[in-house]
Amino acid sequence: MILTTTNSIEGHKITEYKGIVTGISYNSSYNYNGTKMSFKDMFSMKKYYEAYELGLDGIKEEAFQKLKSNAEKLNADAVVGIKIDIETVSSSTVLVVSITGTAVRISPE
């Protein structure tokens, strides 16, 4: 499946628009693959940022997998016009990643 932020795919023609699809995922930015950051590590800026980055990468990947799954349910070959929105839930460490795009059928030009 082709995923792109552009509205077209070079070398391909969009033959059918299947609909808007989304993928949403959320979790604590300090919890990645079941491993939580220790209280002591929270005071190390390097470890803090590493944990935050790994957590965000995992949440984002899960959202992309959900987007692809929803597009496949519509029999789509690709998702175009992808937009990514990353939000924090106020006064917590929870991140929400929402990915939206248009599911399409394509054929080579």
N, C-alpha and C positions, 0 to 999 in steps of 0.2 A: 504494500500500500504506500502510495506517495503522499507525504504530508508537506505542505508548503504555506508560507505566509503570503505568497503572491496570489493573484487572481487567475493566473493561467499557468500551464506547464509547458515549457519549451519542448517542441517536437510532438506534442499531443493536442488533440482537439477534445474539448468537453462536449460530450454527446447527450448528456442528461444530468439535470440537477435533481438530486435525491432529497435534499433538505438540510436544515441546520442541525449540526451535531455538537454535543458538548462532552467534556470529560472533567469531572470535579473530584478533587482529592484534598484531604486535610489531615493534619497531624501536628504534633508538637515538633518544632524545629530542632529540639534537643534530643529527639528520640529517633534513631535511625536503625532499622533492622532489629528492633527490640533492645538495642543498647542505649541506655540513658546516660547522660552526662553526669558525672559526679559533682557534688557541691563544690569540692575543691577545684575541679577543672573549670568551673564557671568563672573563677577569678583569673584564669590564664586567658588573655585575649586571643592568643593564637589558637588554643584548643576550642575556645568559644566560637570563633569564626569558622574553624574547620568543622565543628559539629553542626553549626548553622548551615553551612554550605552543603554538607552531606545530607542533612535532613531535607533541605529544599530540593536537592537533586532527586532524592527518593520520592518525594511528594509529587514533583513535576512529572517524573517518569510514570508513576501510577496514573496520573491524570491523562497523559498521552495514551496509555494503554486502554483506558476507558473510552477515550475519544475514538481510537481505532476500532474498538469492539462495537461501539454504537454505529460507526460508519459501515462496518461489515454487515450488521443487521439490516441495513438498507440496501445491501448489494452494491456498495460503492467501491470504486477502484482507487479513489484518492480523496483527500480533503484539502480544499483550497481556502485562501483568505483566513488563515489561522490567526487568532488573537489570543494572547496569554495575559491573564490577570492574576496577580499575586497580592493577597490581602492578609493582614494580620487581624486576629480577633482581639479587640481592645482589652488591655490589661491582662494578657495571657501570652503564652509562648506558642499558641496555635497559629499555623499558617494555612491559608486556603488558596489552592491553585485551581483556577477555572480556565479551561481551554475551549474555545469555540471556533467553528469553521463550517464550511459548506461541503457536504458530501456530494461527490459527482462520479459519473461514469465517464471514462476517457477512452480514446482510441488513437493509435499512431496517425500522424498526418501523412 
